[in-house]
Amino acid sequence: MAQQRPGSGMRYNPDDIVVFIVKRDSECSECGKELLSGSFLRMENDKPLCLSCADLDHLEYLPSGDACVTRRSTKYSKIRAVVVKWSRSRKRYERQGILAEPEAIERAMEDCAADADAREARRERGAIKRAALDKEYVEEFANQIRTLFPGCPPSAEHKIAEHACEKYSGRVGRAQFAKEFDADAIVFAVQAHIRHQYTEYDELLMKGYERLLARGEVRDKVDDVLERWRRPAGNPRTD
């Protein structure tokens, strides 16, 4: 089971051999070899070792990038090591690739080349399936909008749903409670649409208004539109 090394921010398996990419010039504690920035070292009992002294110099470096080649190289190699590097910006060690037996890497590359078409076909089928599922979700989100707001303009529910549920947007439609079609999520999406399309909210932001102040300025207009949309089309207000 993966664990996290205290203070490093790096996830690893207890049995992993971890090799570090040198950030500052150092030297091997055993043979005295100079370890320049960018070279590899293995820590053993808190002492730096070059790959030769660590008995890892027969391994070849495979940078991250092709998950299939990395996975198969790891499987085929009798011994391997995880290569990591300290990220100054993220304050943690990040995986850069692996060290594996050259024969294992070569075999992995040959296997990946041989079934590349099949793997691409699987990816395409998966993408089609995910797109279909996402389309169904957006359609149901739109249906929920129409149910709660039967008086909204024709096709408005689809426009709101597509915007709110856009992938990777971080908008309300991607939140978990929205995926459960929580009524509050539906209302939030409709409110946002009304705020941008039926009020001067955007103009206020351009004038330098703070977001919450601008929202307060247009709240009554948003509420009025929400109330109209909650009534079926053609059903006039009676109060």
C-alpha positions in Angstrom: 0.0 0.0 0.0 1.3 3.5 -0.9 2.5 5.6 2.0 3.8 9.1 2.3 7.3 9.8 3.4 7.2 12.2 6.3 8.0 15.8 5.3 8.6 14.9 1.6 5.2 15.1 0.1 6.2 12.1 -2.0 4.0 9.0 -2.2 5.9 5.8 -2.4 5.7 2.0 -1.8 7.7 0.8 1.2 9.6 -1.6 -1.1 10.6 1.1 -3.6 14.2 2.0 -4.2 14.3 5.8 -4.4 17.0 7.6 -6.4 17.3 11.4 -6.2 18.3 13.8 -8.9 21.0 16.0 -7.4 20.1 19.6 -6.9 23.5 20.8 -5.5 26.9 19.4 -6.2 27.8 16.6 -3.8 30.0 13.6 -3.6 29.6 9.9 -3.0 30.3 9.0 0.7 31.8 5.7 -0.3 34.1 6.3 -3.3 34.4 10.1 -3.2 33.1 10.5 -6.7 31.8 14.0 -7.5 28.1 14.1 -7.9 27.2 17.2 -10.0 23.8 18.8 -10.2 21.5 16.7 -12.4 23.2 13.4 -11.6 21.7 10.5 -9.6 22.3 9.5 -6.0 20.9 6.9 -3.6 20.6 7.7 0.1 21.7 4.8 2.3 21.8 5.3 6.1 21.6 9.0 5.4 24.7 8.9 3.3 24.8 9.7 -0.5 26.0 7.0 -2.8 26.6 7.2 -6.5 24.8 4.6 -8.6 27.9 2.5 -9.0 28.4 2.2 -5.2 24.7 1.6 -4.8 24.9 -1.2 -7.3 22.3 0.5 -9.6 24.6 1.6 -12.4 23.5 -1.2 -14.6 20.0 0.3 -14.8 18.8 2.8 -17.5 16.8 5.9 -16.9 13.3 6.1 -18.3 11.8 9.5 -18.0 8.1 9.9 -17.2 5.8 10.5 -20.2 4.5 7.2 -21.5 2.6 5.5 -18.8 2.3 2.2 -20.7 6.1 1.9 -21.3 6.8 2.8 -17.6 4.2 0.3 -16.3 5.6 -2.5 -18.5 9.2 -1.7 -17.8 8.5 -1.8 -14.1 6.8 -5.2 -14.6 9.6 -6.7 -16.7 12.6 -5.4 -14.7 13.8 -7.6 -11.8 15.1 -4.5 -10.1 14.0 -0.9 -10.5 14.1 2.4 -8.8 11.8 5.5 -8.6 13.6 8.7 -9.6 12.5 11.8 -7.9 13.5 15.5 -7.8 12.8 18.3 -5.3 10.3 20.9 -6.5 11.2 24.2 -5.0 7.8 25.7 -5.9 5.7 22.8 -4.6 8.0 22.1 -1.6 8.0 18.3 -2.3 9.7 15.6 -4.1 8.1 14.8 -7.5 8.5 11.6 -9.6 10.6 12.1 -12.7 10.8 8.6 -14.0 12.3 5.2 -13.2 15.5 3.3 -13.5 15.0 -0.1 -15.0 17.0 -2.9 -16.7 17.7 -1.9 -20.3 16.3 -5.2 -21.6 13.1 -4.5 -19.7 12.7 -1.1 -21.2 13.4 -2.4 -24.7 10.8 -5.2 -24.3 8.3 -2.7 -22.9 8.8 -0.4 -25.9 8.4 -3.3 -28.3 5.2 -4.5 -26.7 3.7 -1.0 -26.6 4.5 -0.5 -30.3 2.9 -3.9 -31.1 -0.4 -3.2 -29.5 -0.5 0.6 -30.0 -3.5 0.4 -32.4 -5.5 -1.7 -30.0 -4.7 0.6 -27.0 -5.7 3.6 -29.2 -9.0 1.9 -30.1 -9.7 1.3 -26.4 -9.0 4.9 -25.6 -11.3 6.1 -28.4 -14.1 3.7 -27.2 -13.6 5.0 -23.7 -13.7 8.6 -24.8 -17.0 8.0 -26.8 -18.5 6.3 -23.7 -17.5 9.2 -21.4 -18.8 11.7 -23.9 -22.2 9.9 -24.1 -22.4 9.7 -20.3 -21.6 13.4 -20.0 -24.2 14.3 -22.6 -26.8 12.4 -20.7 -25.8 14.2 -17.5 -26.1 17.6 -19.2 -29.5 16.7 -20.7 -30.8 15.6 -17.3 -29.4 18.8 -15.7 -31.4 20.8 -18.3 -34.5 18.7 -17.6 -34.2 19.6 -13.9 -33.9 23.3 -14.8 -37.0 23.1 -16.9 -38.8 21.3 -14.0 -37.9 24.0 -11.4 -38.2 26.9 -13.8 -41.0 26.0 -16.4 -41.3 29.7 -17.4 -37.7 30.1 -18.6 -37.2 31.0 -22.2 -37.2 28.2 -24.8 -33.9 26.4 -24.9 -32.5 28.5 -22.0 -32.2 25.4 -19.9 -29.8 23.7 -22.3 -27.6 26.8 -22.5 -27.5 27.1 -18.8 -26.8 23.4 -18.3 -24.0 23.3 -21.0 -22.3 26.2 -19.3 -22.7 25.0 -15.8 -21.6 21.5 -16.5 -18.6 22.2 -18.8 -15.8 19.8 -18.0 -12.9 21.0 -15.9 -14.5 24.4 -15.5 -15.0 24.2 -11.8 -18.5 25.6 -12.2 -21.4 24.5 -10.0 -22.5 21.8 -12.5 -19.3 19.9 -11.9 -19.7 19.8 -8.1 -20.8 16.5 -6.5 -24.1 17.9 -5.1 -24.9 19.1 -8.6 -24.3 15.6 -10.0 -26.9 14.4 -7.6 -29.2 17.0 -9.0 -29.6 18.9 -5.8 -32.1 21.7 -6.1 -29.7 24.3 -4.7 -27.2 23.5 -7.4 -29.8 24.0 -10.1 -30.9 27.3 -8.6 -27.2 28.5 -8.3 -26.7 27.7 -12.0 -29.8 29.6 -13.1 -29.0 32.5 -10.8 -25.5 32.8 -12.4 -27.0 32.8 -15.9 -29.6 35.5 -15.0 -26.9 37.6 -13.3 -24.8 37.8 -16.4 -27.5 37.9 -19.0 -30.3 39.9 -17.5 -28.6 42.4 -15.2 -25.8 45.0 -15.3 -23.7 42.8 -13.1 -20.8 42.5 -15.6 -20.8 46.2 -16.2 -20.5 46.8 -12.4 -17.5 44.6 -12.2 -15.9 46.5 -15.1 -16.5 49.7 -13.1 -14.5 48.3 -10.2 -17.3 47.0 -8.0 -16.3 44.2 -5.6 -18.0 41.0 -6.6 -20.2 40.7 -3.5 -21.2 44.4 -3.7 -22.1 44.0 -7.4 -24.2 40.9 -6.6 -26.0 42.9 -3.9 -26.8 45.6 -6.4 -28.5 43.2 -8.9 -30.0 40.8 -6.4 -33.6 42.2 -6.7 -33.5 41.9 -10.5 -32.2 38.3 -10.2 -34.9 37.4 -7.8 -37.6 39.0 -10.0 -36.5 36.9 -13.0 -36.3 33.8 -10.9 -39.9 34.3 -9.7 -41.1 34.8 -13.3 -39.3 31.7 -14.5 -40.8 29.6 -11.7 -44.3 30.1 -13.1 -45.2 28.1 -16.2 -45.0 30.1 -19.5 -48.2 32.0 -20.1 -49.2 31.9 -16.4 -49.5 35.5 -15.3 -48.8 36.7 -11.8 -52.0 36.9 -9.7 -50.9 38.6 -6.5 
